[in-house]
Amino acid sequence: MTTSRRAFLKTAAAIGASLAWVGPAHASRVRWHERRELYPQGVASGDPDPHSVILWTRRPFEQGTRHILTVEVAEDEAFHRVIAHAQAPVSSAADWTTRVLIGGLKPARVYWYRFTDAHGNGSRVGRTITAPLPNDPRTVNFAFVSCQDINEGKLNAFRRMIHEDERAPAAQQLGFVLHLGDFIYEVVEYPDEVKSRYDRTIYEVARIPDGHKVGNFHIPLTVEGYRAVYKGYLADPDLQDARARWPFVAIWDNHEFSWQGWQSIVKAGAFEQPGQSIKVAANQAWFEYLPARVAPPSGVLERFDPPPVKNLPIKDFDSNGLGTEPNNLVAINSLKAYRAFRYGQHLDLIITDQHSYRSPDPFGDPALDKLVPDGFMGMFPESALQILDGGRSYNGGSPPAEIRFNEAQVANAQRSAPPQTILGAEQKAWFKDKLKNSTAAWKIWANSQGALDLRADPENLPAELTKAPWPKNTFANLGGGDYGTAYAERAEIYNLVRDAKMTGFAIVSGDRHAFWAGYAAAELPPGKFEPVGLSFVGGSLVSPGAMESFEHRLEKDAPLRPLFLADRDPGTKPDWTYNMLLKHGVRSCLDYAKNFDLKRARALSNPDVAPHVAFVDAGGHGYSKVQLTANEMRTEFVCIPRPVTRSGTPDGGPIRYRVVHTAALWKSGDRPQLQASVLEGDVGLSM
């Protein structure tokens, strides 16, 4: 038995996969004829390594509870050189999905695959690509995407991505797609109940059995509900085409389980309940529909076998904020999705789960509203957020009993609480170990949530625009809930990078429905600004962003409207000054809204508000591409128009802009430096 075969058996055993090994090439012996309608969710591949990949399809049957498909893997699209042939069981217990791990493949190689039932009815042909060997110096190319709410739009970005990739030179084609979450939205609107939101048509996705309704949204409470949503999403032709072209590497964000939920608590607006069985159901559906190297409770890749749990209140939390209720622990550990991949000489990809282990929200105390006078439109004192985030560890373990801001004060409800954690203790220890031991040129943290602060300087607002002044020498934050306000844990990670004298550290993230590029820094002015890496956020594939909300909901006569929207002529769309607020500050926004002179407005930029931000577009949709060499990281944002309808052209429609951010691999002790270049279109007020 060869070493690679032994390694494969060990890998297969870890996730409960059966042995499926390559052999000599031969012409296909299967009487395959394509019947795509019998495989309504298409085909997919996932989590490639240099010698193996997981293949997936769904083939429902009306009779029986278990059937056997055949999967073939070939070196050519015509299947004249078939090198693997294996059984692929499908069963009603797994909603007729199958996952097959194929081993013995060659590294950095394109393969084709297809499934066939006992009667010769075949799936479409899929294409997959193995990873390069760990010492392979070739350039690494991948895309990262997130947030595909097809209930409210279409996946034109995937069509654009496919169109461009098919025409790119082989050395520049994507090796995989990193999906950073919100693959589905569990909050589903029904077109017969609500026709539109903003200017968007509501499209049919699924009808949820045994669910609950919150406002216009239906949410699942059982595995059948989650399965219905996945099946609806995967009926989308552009998503099917993308999954058939590239292997996906996926991690969930919030909507794969619960909109505002955490650990195993379900929360959607005013609706909140213990949801241990619901978390297990969400994990099961994710396992069934996204092929990944994760170990299910069953111990076999064929099916999930959900552990029995009860929905009981979670009252007690340990010193790291983890709910100790036994059913909670079973539920969140029913599927561990955090994992890491080596991809050639240049990439160690470390993927984390931002929801299953996070501690209670430190910013949820309603009394905090008293700190900020009316009229500041979502701005909250950065200093107060830092106190709340730090909990009992703030100020070296001496947190204040009260939080004061201007003339207001409230009790510090987090004074005895542990510091906020998004990763949780166990996952964080694993993450830090992976990061410290990385030997690749680039150590990329795949994080479903943005890590750059949403900062503003309301101290520079004219007195007549607000009822009360904002204190001098203080900043506001307009975020909350992601790594933009997880100050303590973020600093812990960044300080590890600094102290280890690490180079090539970068974050790619999603969730914000916006494009961001900037620097990973533990402190911003007036603190010591010491970037230790790069940080990027990709725009949403579909889901509405902040600018769309402002366009439709922000009153025309709101005193602070110029900080978000600058109105030109009647009947024309306003300019997005919110981007300028987050990059340059209040003075630039107010001047631009008055004069529409971009050069003049930028000259008024506050250098202390956002030295960590190089680019921000809070209304951008599209995808991001990363190219890694031994000496450079190149991150390209491909922004498309708001995808409210499906494009009528094969290329997915026009491009709003294409901007590339390049950074040379810096030496230990040096600061990373980003250089931006607009390749196509108009980035507006994003720079």
C-alpha positions in Angstrom: 0.0 0.0 0.0 1.5 3.4 -1.0 1.9 6.2 1.5 -0.7 8.3 -0.4 -3.2 5.5 -0.3 -2.6 5.1 3.5 -3.1 8.8 3.9 -6.3 8.7 1.9 -7.6 5.8 4.0 -6.9 7.9 7.1 -8.6 10.9 5.6 -11.6 8.9 4.5 -11.9 7.2 7.9 -11.9 10.6 9.6 -15.1 11.7 7.9 -16.7 8.2 7.5 -16.1 7.9 3.7 -16.0 4.7 1.8 -12.9 3.8 -0.2 -13.1 5.1 -3.8 -9.7 4.9 -5.5 -8.5 5.6 -9.0 -7.3 2.9 -11.4 -6.0 2.6 -15.0 -7.9 4.8 -17.5 -10.4 3.2 -19.8 -13.5 4.2 -21.8 -16.7 4.5 -19.9 -18.6 1.2 -19.5 -21.8 2.9 -18.2 -24.7 3.5 -20.4 -25.2 7.1 -19.4 -27.8 9.4 -21.0 -28.3 12.8 -19.5 -31.6 13.3 -17.6 -31.0 16.6 -15.7 -34.6 16.8 -14.6 -34.0 13.7 -12.5 -31.1 15.5 -10.7 -33.0 18.7 -10.0 -30.2 20.3 -7.8 -27.4 19.5 -10.2 -23.9 18.2 -9.2 -21.1 19.7 -7.1 -17.7 19.0 -5.7 -16.1 20.3 -2.5 -13.0 20.6 -0.3 -10.3 19.4 -2.8 -6.8 18.4 -1.6 -3.9 17.3 -3.8 -5.2 13.7 -4.2 -8.9 13.7 -3.4 -12.2 15.6 -3.6 -15.8 15.1 -2.5 -18.4 14.7 -5.3 -22.1 15.3 -4.7 -25.5 15.1 -6.3 -29.1 14.6 -5.4 -31.3 12.0 -7.2 -34.8 11.6 -5.6 -36.7 8.4 -6.1 -40.5 7.9 -5.7 -40.2 4.2 -4.6 -38.0 2.7 -1.9 -35.8 4.2 0.7 -32.3 3.6 -0.7 -30.8 3.3 -4.2 -27.3 3.0 -5.6 -25.9 5.4 -8.2 -22.7 5.0 -10.1 -20.2 7.9 -10.1 -17.5 8.1 -12.8 -14.4 10.4 -12.8 -12.6 11.0 -16.0 -9.6 12.8 -17.3 -11.6 14.0 -20.3 -15.0 15.6 -20.7 -16.1 12.8 -23.1 -15.3 10.1 -20.5 -13.0 8.2 -22.9 -10.4 8.1 -20.0 -12.4 7.1 -16.9 -10.0 6.6 -14.0 -12.5 6.1 -11.1 -15.8 4.2 -10.9 -17.6 3.9 -7.5 -21.0 3.3 -5.9 -22.8 6.4 -4.6 -25.7 5.5 -2.3 -28.7 7.8 -2.0 -31.4 7.4 0.6 -34.5 9.2 1.9 -32.7 9.5 5.2 -30.3 11.9 3.5 -33.0 13.6 1.4 -31.6 11.6 -1.6 -28.3 13.3 -1.5 -24.9 11.5 -1.8 -21.3 12.4 -1.0 -18.4 10.3 -2.4 -14.7 10.9 -1.6 -12.6 10.0 -4.6 -8.9 9.4 -3.8 -5.7 8.7 -5.8 -6.2 11.7 -8.0 -3.2 13.7 -9.3 -2.6 17.2 -7.9 -3.5 20.4 -9.6 -5.5 18.5 -12.2 -8.9 19.1 -13.9 -11.3 16.1 -13.8 -14.8 15.5 -15.0 -17.5 13.5 -13.2 -21.1 12.3 -13.6 -23.6 10.2 -11.8 -25.8 7.5 -13.3 -28.7 5.5 -11.9 -29.4 1.8 -12.5 -31.4 2.6 -15.6 -28.7 4.7 -17.2 -30.4 8.0 -16.3 -27.5 10.4 -15.8 -26.7 13.7 -14.2 -25.1 16.6 -16.0 -21.3 16.5 -16.2 -19.4 18.3 -13.5 -15.9 19.6 -13.5 -13.6 19.7 -10.5 -10.0 20.6 -9.8 -7.6 19.1 -7.2 -5.3 21.2 -5.1 -1.5 21.5 -5.8 1.0 19.8 -3.6 2.2 21.7 -0.5 5.5 22.5 -2.2 4.1 23.5 -5.6 5.2 27.1 -6.4 2.5 27.8 -9.0 0.2 30.8 -8.7 -3.0 30.2 -6.6 -6.3 31.6 -7.9 -9.6 31.5 -6.1 -12.8 33.6 -5.7 -14.6 34.4 -2.5 -18.3 35.1 -2.3 -21.2 35.4 0.2 -24.8 36.3 0.7 -26.9 35.0 -2.1 -30.5 35.9 -1.2 -32.2 34.7 -4.4 -35.6 35.3 -2.7 -34.9 39.0 -3.7 -32.6 38.8 -6.7 -30.6 36.8 -9.2 -27.1 35.3 -9.4 -25.7 37.4 -12.3 -22.4 37.5 -10.5 -21.9 33.7 -10.9 -22.7 34.0 -14.7 -20.1 36.8 -15.0 -17.6 34.7 -13.1 -18.1 31.7 -15.3 -18.0 33.8 -18.5 -14.7 35.3 -17.5 -13.1 32.1 -16.2 -13.9 30.2 -19.3 -12.0 32.8 -21.4 -9.0 33.2 -19.0 -5.7 31.6 -19.7 -5.3 28.3 -17.8 -2.8 29.7 -15.4 -5.3 32.4 -14.4 -8.4 30.3 -14.0 -9.9 29.8 -10.6 -8.9 26.7 -8.6 -11.9 26.9 -6.2 -14.7 29.1 -4.9 -14.6 30.0 -1.2 -18.2 30.5 -0.1 -18.2 32.5 3.1 -21.8 31.9 4.2 -25.4 32.8 3.7 -25.6 30.2 1.0 -29.3 30.2 1.9 -31.5 32.6 3.8 -33.7 30.7 6.2 -36.0 33.8 6.3 -38.2 33.2 3.3 -40.8 35.6 1.8 -43.7 34.2 -0.2 -44.6 36.2 -3.4 -48.3 35.8 -2.8 -47.9 37.5 0.6 -45.4 40.2 -0.3 -44.7 41.3 -3.9 -41.6 43.4 -3.4 -39.1 44.9 -1.0 -37.3 48.1 -1.9 -37.5 47.9 -5.7 -36.9 44.1 -5.7 -39.4 41.5 -6.9 -39.9 38.7 -4.4 -39.2 35.4 -6.2 -40.5 32.0 -5.2 -37.9 29.9 -3.4 -39.7 27.4 -1.1 -42.7 26.8 1.1 -41.6 25.9 4.6 -43.4 23.0 6.4 -43.6 23.2 10.2 -42.2 26.7 10.4 -42.9 30.0 12.1 -43.7 33.4 10.7 -42.1 36.6 11.8 -43.5 39.6 9.9 -43.2 38.8 6.2 -40.7 36.0 6.8 -41.3 32.3 7.2 -38.5 30.5 9.1 -37.9 26.7 9.4 -38.0 24.8 12.7 -37.4 21.3 11.3 -34.9 19.6 8.9 -37.7 19.4 6.3 -38.0 23.2 6.3 -34.2 23.7 5.9 -34.1 21.1 3.1 -36.9 22.8 1.3 -34.9 26.0 1.3 -31.7 24.4 0.0 -33.7 22.6 -2.8 -35.2 25.9 -3.8 -31.8 27.7 -3.9 -30.1 24.9 -5.8 -32.8 25.0 -8.4 -31.2 28.3 -9.6 -29.5 27.6 -12.9 -26.5 30.0 -12.3 -25.7 28.5 -8.9 -25.9 25.0 -10.5 -23.5 26.1 -13.3 -21.1 27.5 -10.8 -21.1 24.3 -8.6 -20.7 22.2 -11.7 -17.6 24.2 -12.8 -15.6 24.6 -9.6 -15.1 22.8 -6.3 -16.6 24.9 -3.5 -15.1 25.3 0.0 -17.9 26.6 2.2 -18.6 27.8 5.7 -21.9 28.9 7.2 -22.7 32.4 8.4 -25.9 33.1 10.3 -28.7 32.5 7.8 -27.9 28.8 7.4 -29.3 28.5 11.0 -31.0 31.6 12.3 -30.9 35.3 11.4 -30.0 36.7 14.8 -29.3 33.3 16.5 -26.2 32.2 18.2 -25.0 28.9 19.7 -28.4 27.0 19.6 -30.7 29.9 20.3 -33.1 30.9 17.5 -33.8 34.6 17.2 -35.5 36.6 14.5 -36.7 40.0 15.6 -39.0 39.6 18.6 -39.1 35.8 18.2 -36.6 34.0 20.4 -36.5 30.5 21.7 -34.2 27.6 22.7 -33.5 25.9 19.4 -31.3 22.8 20.0 -33.3 20.6 17.7 -33.4 23.4 15.1 -29.6 23.9 15.2 -29.2 20.1 14.7 -31.6 20.3 11.8 -29.7 23.2 10.2 -26.5 21.4 10.6 -28.0 18.3 9.0 -29.3 20.1 5.9 -26.0 22.0 5.5 -24.1 18.6 5.6 -26.5 17.1 3.1 -26.4 19.9 0.5 -22.8 21.2 0.7 -20.1 18.7 0.2 -17.4 19.2 2.8 -14.7 17.3 4.8 -16.7 17.3 8.0 -17.6 14.3 10.2 -21.3 13.8 10.8 -22.7 12.2 14.0 -23.4 9.0 12.1 -19.7 8.4 11.6 -20.3 7.7 7.9 -20.5 10.2 4.9 -23.7 8.5 3.6 -26.0 10.1 6.2 -26.1 12.5 9.1 -28.1 10.7 11.9 -29.1 13.6 14.1 -28.5 13.2 17.8 -31.6 13.5 19.9 -31.9 16.8 21.8 -34.5 18.8 23.7 -35.2 22.5 23.3 -34.5 23.7 26.9 -33.6 27.2 28.1 -29.8 28.0 28.3 -29.4 29.7 31.6 -25.8 29.0 32.6 -22.6 29.9 30.7 -19.0 29.0 31.5 -16.1 31.4 31.9 -15.9 31.8 28.1 -19.6 32.4 27.4 -20.4 28.9 26.3 -23.9 27.7 27.3 -23.4 24.7 29.5 -26.9 23.2 29.0 -26.2 19.7 27.8 -28.5 19.8 24.8 -26.9 23.0 23.7 -23.4 21.4 23.7 -24.7 18.4 21.8 -26.4 20.6 19.2 -23.5 22.9 18.4 -21.1 20.0 18.3 -23.3 17.9 16.0 -21.2 19.3 13.1 -17.9 21.0 13.4 -17.3 23.0 10.2 -14.1 24.8 11.0 -11.2 23.3 9.2 -8.0 24.2 7.3 -6.5 23.5 3.9 -3.0 23.8 2.4 -3.1 24.8 -1.2 0.3 24.8 -2.8 3.3 26.6 -1.5 1.5 29.9 -1.2 -1.7 29.3 0.8 -2.7 28.1 4.2 -6.5 28.7 4.3 -7.9 28.6 7.9 -11.7 28.6 8.0 -13.7 29.4 11.2 -17.3 29.3 12.4 -18.4 32.6 13.8 -21.8 31.6 15.3 -21.9 28.2 16.9 -19.5 29.1 19.8 -19.9 32.9 20.3 -20.7 34.3 23.6 -23.9 36.3 24.4 -24.3 39.7 22.7 -22.5 42.3 24.9 -24.3 45.2 23.2 -27.9 44.1 23.7 -28.8 46.1 26.9 -31.7 48.4 26.0 -30.5 50.9 28.6 -27.5 51.7 26.3 -29.8 53.8 24.1 -29.8 56.4 26.8 -26.1 57.2 26.1 -26.6 58.7 22.7 -29.0 61.7 22.0 -31.5 61.3 19.3 -30.4 62.2 15.8 -27.1 60.5 15.4 -28.5 57.8 13.1 -26.9 54.6 14.4 -23.7 56.1 15.7 -22.5 54.8 19.1 -19.5 55.8 21.1 -16.5 53.6 20.3 -15.3 53.9 23.8 -18.5 52.4 25.2 -18.4 49.5 22.8 -14.8 48.7 23.9 -15.9 48.7 27.6 -18.8 46.4 26.8 -16.7 44.1 24.6 -14.0 43.8 27.2 -16.3 42.7 30.0 -14.5 42.0 33.3 -11.1 42.1 31.6 -11.4 45.7 30.4 -8.8 48.1 31.7 -6.6 45.4 33.0 -9.4 43.7 34.9 -10.8 47.0 36.4 -13.9 47.8 34.3 -16.0 50.8 35.3 -19.2 50.2 37.2 -20.9 52.8 34.9 -20.5 53.8 31.3 -20.5 57.6 30.8 -20.9 59.5 27.6 -21.5 63.3 27.5 -23.9 63.9 30.3 -25.5 60.4 30.3 -24.5 57.4 32.2 -25.8 53.8 32.5 -24.7 50.8 34.5 -22.1 48.6 32.9 -24.1 45.4 32.4 -20.9 43.6 31.2 -18.8 44.4 34.3 -18.8 40.8 35.5 -19.1 39.1 32.1 -16.2 37.4 30.2 -14.8 39.3 27.2 -16.8 38.8 24.1 -15.7 35.8 22.0 -16.9 35.0 18.5 -14.7 31.9 18.1 -15.2 30.4 21.5 -12.3 29.0 23.5 -11.8 25.6 21.8 -12.0 26.9 18.3 -9.8 29.9 19.1 -7.1 27.6 20.5 -7.3 25.5 17.3 -7.2 28.6 15.1 -4.2 30.2 16.8 -2.3 26.9 16.6 -3.0 26.6 12.9 -2.0 30.3 12.4 1.3 29.9 14.4 2.3 26.8 12.6 1.6 27.9 9.1 4.5 27.7 6.7 2.8 29.0 3.5 3.7 32.4 2.1 0.1 33.6 2.8 -1.9 32.8 5.9 -5.5 33.6 5.0 -8.3 33.6 7.6 -11.6 32.7 5.9 -14.0 34.6 8.2 -17.7 34.9 7.4 -17.8 38.3 9.1 -16.0 41.5 8.4 -13.1 42.6 10.6 -12.7 46.3 9.7 -14.2 49.0 12.0 -17.1 51.1 10.7 -15.9 54.4 12.1 -17.0 58.0 12.0 -16.1 61.4 13.6 -19.4 63.1 14.6 -17.4 65.5 16.7 -16.9 67.4 13.5 -20.7 67.9 12.9 -21.9 71.5 12.9 -23.9 72.3 16.0 -27.0 73.1 14.1 -27.3 69.5 12.8 -27.8 67.7 16.1 -29.6 68.4 19.4 -26.4 67.9 21.4 -22.7 67.9 20.5 -20.6 64.8 20.2 -17.7 64.9 22.7 -14.4 66.1 21.3 -11.6 63.6 20.6 -14.0 60.6 20.5 -15.1 58.5 17.6 -18.3 56.7 16.8 -18.9 53.2 15.4 -21.8 52.3 13.1 -21.4 48.5 13.3 -21.8 45.9 15.9 -22.0 42.1 16.0 -19.0 41.2 13.8 -15.2 41.5 14.2 -15.5 45.3 13.6 -16.5 45.5 17.3 -14.8 42.4 18.8 -11.9 44.5 19.9 -10.4 42.2 22.6 -10.5 38.9 20.6 -9.4 40.6 17.4 -6.4 42.2 19.3 -5.5 38.8 20.7 -5.3 37.4 17.2 -3.5 40.4 15.7 -1.0 40.5 18.6 -0.2 36.9 18.0 0.6 37.7 14.4 2.8 40.6 15.6 4.6 38.8 18.3 5.3 35.8 16.1 6.8 38.2 13.5 4.4 36.7 11.0 4.1 38.0 7.4 1.5 37.3 4.8 -1.5 37.4 7.2 -4.7 38.3 5.5 -8.5 38.1 6.1 -11.1 37.4 3.5 -14.7 37.8 4.8 -18.3 38.4 3.9 -21.7 39.2 5.5 -21.6 43.0 5.2 -23.1 43.2 1.7 -20.3 45.6 0.9 -16.8 45.7 -0.6 -14.0 46.7 1.8 -10.2 46.6 1.6 -7.8 47.7 4.3 -5.5 46.7 7.1 -5.7 44.4 10.1 -4.8 46.6 13.1 -5.6 46.1 16.8 -5.8 49.8 17.5 -6.8 53.0 15.6 -6.0 56.6 16.5 -5.7 57.9 19.1 -4.2 54.5 19.8 -1.1 53.1 18.1 -1.9 52.2 14.5 0.2 49.1 13.7 -1.2 47.0 10.8 -0.1 43.4 11.0 -1.9 42.2 7.9 -4.6 42.8 5.2 -8.3 42.6 5.6 -10.9 42.3 2.8 -14.7 42.0 2.7 -16.5 40.9 -0.4 -19.8 42.4 -1.7 -22.9 40.3 -1.6 -23.8 38.2 -4.6 -27.4 39.3 -4.3 -28.5 40.5 -0.8 -29.4 44.2 -0.3 -26.8 46.4 1.3 -26.8 49.5 3.4 -27.0 51.9 0.5 -30.2 50.3 -0.8 -31.8 50.7 2.6 -30.7 54.3 2.8 -32.0 55.1 -0.7 -35.5 53.8 0.2 -35.8 54.5 3.9 -33.8 57.6 4.8 -36.0 60.7 5.0 -35.2 63.5 2.5 -35.2 66.1 5.3 -33.1 64.1 7.8 -30.5 66.6 9.1 -27.7 64.0 8.7 -28.8 62.8 5.3 -25.6 64.3 3.6 -23.5 61.8 5.6 -25.2 59.0 3.8 -26.7 60.3 0.6 -25.9 63.4 -1.5 -28.9 64.5 -3.6 -28.1 66.0 -7.0 -30.9 66.8 -9.5 -34.5 65.6 -8.9 -35.1 62.2 -10.5 -31.5 61.1 -10.3 -30.0 58.6 -7.9 -28.1 60.2 -5.0 -24.4 59.8 -4.5 -23.3 57.4 -1.7 -21.6 59.7 0.8 -21.8 56.9 3.4 -18.7 55.4 1.7 -17.0 58.8 2.1 -18.1 59.0 5.8 -16.4 55.7 6.6 -13.2 56.5 4.7 -12.8 60.3 5.1 -15.2 61.5 7.8 -17.9 64.1 8.4 -16.3 67.2 6.9 -15.7 65.5 3.5 -19.3 64.3 3.3 -20.8 67.7 4.1 -18.6 69.5 1.7 -19.2 67.0 -1.1 -23.0 67.1 -0.6 -22.8 70.9 -1.0 -20.3 71.3 -3.9 -20.0 67.8 -5.5 -16.3 68.5 -5.9 -14.6 65.2 -5.1 -11.0 66.5 -5.0 -12.0 69.3 -2.6 -14.0 66.9 -0.4 -11.1 64.5 -0.1 -8.8 67.4 0.9 -10.9 67.7 4.0 -10.4 64.1 5.0 -9.8 63.3 8.6 -6.6 61.1 8.6 -7.4 59.7 12.0 -10.9 58.4 11.3 -10.0 55.4 9.0 -6.3 54.8 8.4 -7.2 51.2 8.2 -9.6 51.6 5.2 -8.3 51.7 1.7 -11.6 51.1 -0.1 -15.3 50.8 0.9 -18.5 50.4 -1.1 -21.4 49.8 1.1 -23.7 49.1 -1.8 -21.5 46.8 -3.9 -22.6 43.4 -5.4 -20.5 40.9 -7.1 -17.5 38.7 -6.3 -13.8 38.9 -5.3 -10.9 37.1 -6.9 -7.6 36.5 -5.2 -4.3 35.7 -6.9 -1.3 34.6 -4.7 2.3 34.3 -5.7 5.4 34.0 -3.5 5.7 37.7 -3.5 2.3 39.3 -4.0 -1.4 39.1 -3.0 -3.7 40.5 -5.7 -7.4 41.0 -4.7 -9.8 42.0 -7.4 -13.4 43.3 -6.7 -15.7 42.7 -9.6 -18.8 44.8 -9.0 -22.0 44.4 -11.0 -25.2 46.4 -11.0 -27.9 45.7 -8.4 -29.0 42.1 -9.5 -32.8 42.5 -9.2 -33.5 40.6 -12.4 -31.7 37.8 -14.2 -29.4 39.1 -16.9 -30.5 38.3 -20.5 -26.9 37.9 -21.8 -24.5 34.9 -21.3 -21.9 37.1 -19.6 -24.2 38.0 -16.7 -24.6 41.6 -17.8 -22.5 44.7 -17.4 -19.9 45.6 -14.8 -20.1 48.6 -12.5 -16.4 48.6 -11.8 -13.4 46.4 -11.5 -10.8 47.5 -8.9 -7.6 45.6 -7.9 -5.7 45.8 -4.6 -2.2 44.6 -4.6 0.2 44.1 -1.8 3.8 42.8 -1.9 4.7 40.2 0.8 6.2 42.4 3.5 9.2 41.5 5.6 9.0 40.7 9.2 8.6 43.9 11.2 7.5 46.0 8.2 3.9 47.2 7.5 1.9 45.8 4.7 1.1 48.3 1.9 -1.9 48.2 -0.3 -2.0 49.7 -3.8 -5.4 50.2 -5.5 -6.0 50.5 -9.2 -9.3 51.0 -11.0 -9.3 48.7 -14.1 -12.8 49.4 -15.3 -15.8 51.6 -14.5 -16.4 54.2 -11.8 -15.9 53.4 -8.1 -17.7 56.6 -7.1 -16.9 57.7 -3.5 -15.3 54.4 -2.4 -11.7 55.6 -2.3 
